[in-house]
Amino acid sequence: MKLDDLKLFVAVARAPGLREAARQLGQSPGTVSKAIKRIETHYQQALFRRQGWALTEAGKMLFVRALELAQTLDKIDGELGQPRRRHLRISGSQALLSQFVAPILARLDTPVSVETQLAADLVPLARHQVDLALLSTLSGERPQGREWQATELAQAQFVTVARPGHPLLSDCSEAVPIDRVLQQPFVVPAKPIYGQMSSQTSLDGWYDEPFHRQIRARVEDVATLVSLVKATDWLAYVPDYLAQSQGLAVLPVSGCPYTCEQVIWLCQPKPAVYHWLAPLSEGIAGQTDAS
């Protein structure tokens, strides 16, 4: 069995389907299909279920062994001093990717190219479509699954924010009463850009049923939300790390008993697929295994 065939098999196994795998490999679907049939003939095993394009049990075993071989080859490249540029694939929500990818890269001792994928869950990691996953859970919860190594990166508390110089900042010397806050227009996400939220809250963690807001805009990305807050008198409810990194003014609010808190996790398979990812779990405090 040629190494190139095993690499192709891994790429196809990670992709959501044959056509997407062919696109990523820069080959025609027919060429990729013939290569898979060649590999199946060599092992005399069906490696994929054509209905749904999922791995068979034999395919899952070959995938694990192929990853182990890739890890060994990767380690040899590093030890011989001729490593190729690493390619890191990482998934997460928009807010998590924008905030935490750069610090993660800074912890690696090797240059990498990066590919990101939007996902608020661990599905891409489970399908081997990414090497790492950024995940947010509600405070007190952990990522589920013993096959993951989960490292706590940060804790986030959501805060009400406005542009610097907003009238509420000068009108109220202390906390702003919730009644006044609810009189202000809000911009909110139309997608789960902050990751997991309670089923009782909106996509930004706000309890709109007891504290109904005036929604002026619904947006699909973090950049648009931040730009609207900075350019208008609209408010938003965002993680504190986003408020700090974007220079938004935090409005202390009184009279609201609800809060939204998250824990940010970095998840990767156990054991790590590539040895050069080891510093991520070894160098970050707060590591814990998912259970």
Secondary structure, DSSP 8 states (H G I E B T S, - for coil): --HHHHHHHHHHHHSSSHHHHHHHHTS-HHHHHHHHHHHHHHHTS--EETTTTEE-HHHHHHHHHHHHHHHHHHHHHHHTT----EEEEEEE-HHHHHHHHHHHHHH-SS-EEEEEEE-SSSHHHHTTS-SEEEEEEETT-----TTEEEEEEEEEEEEEEE-TT-HHHHH-SS-EEHHHHTTSEEEEESS-TT----TTS-TTS--TTTS--EEEEEESSHHHHHHHHHHSS-BEEEEHHHHHHHT-EEE-EES-----EEEEEEEEESS-SSGGGHHHHHSSTTEEE--
